[in-house]
Amino acid sequence: MAQGKMKTKAKLPANVKNKKKGAAFTRRSNAPIKPKKAKFQEAQKIKQAITNMVNKSVEDEIRSVAVDTKGNLSKAQEAVAQQNKAKSDTASTCSSLK
């Protein structure tokens, strides 16, 4: 069981006027604050572009090394290369027929 009395809020006398509080901070309409999301999106686009460029250059470099040293390819890699070459040949002949 609860012991003691219930606490009640203190009431102001009727002759005291309640002051209305204004906004803590008002923004000027001629100096709006830009959202942060746009800045982060732009940074992410730049990072993605750099990543794509680096990956593409590394891939080109690896391809050039692989073309120079054909003896290092495994049997599976050679089979995939031949299949890709055959697909590209058939695609080019189909496009020339149109």
QUIUR-V456991 format. One record per backbone hydrogen bond with DSSP energy under -1.0 kcal/mol. CO is the residue of the C=O (numbers start at 1). NH is the residue of the N-H. E is the energy in kcal/mol with one decimal. If there is no record, write none. Layout:
# QUIUR-V456991
CO|NH|E  CO|NH|E
This chain:
# QUIUR-V456991
13|16|-1.3  28|31|-1.1  36|40|-1.9  37|41|-2.5  38|42|-2.2  39|43|-2.1  40|44|-2.2  41|45|-2.2  42|46|-2.0  43|47|-2.3  44|48|-2.4  45|49|-2.3  46|50|-2.3  47|51|-2.4  48|52|-2.5  49|53|-2.3  50|54|-2.6  51|55|-2.7  52|56|-2.3  53|57|-2.3  54|58|-2.5  55|59|-2.4  56|60|-2.5  57|61|-2.2  58|62|-2.5  59|63|-2.7  60|64|-2.3  61|65|-2.0  62|66|-2.5  63|67|-2.4  64|68|-1.9  65|69|-2.0  70|73|-1.3  74|78|-2.3  75|79|-2.2  76|80|-2.2  77|81|-2.3  78|82|-2.5  79|83|-2.3  80|84|-2.6  81|85|-2.2  82|86|-2.4  83|87|-2.4  84|88|-2.3  85|89|-2.0  86|90|-2.3  87|91|-2.3  88|92|-2.0  89|93|-1.9  90|94|-2.1  91|95|-2.0  92|96|-1.6  93|97|-1.3
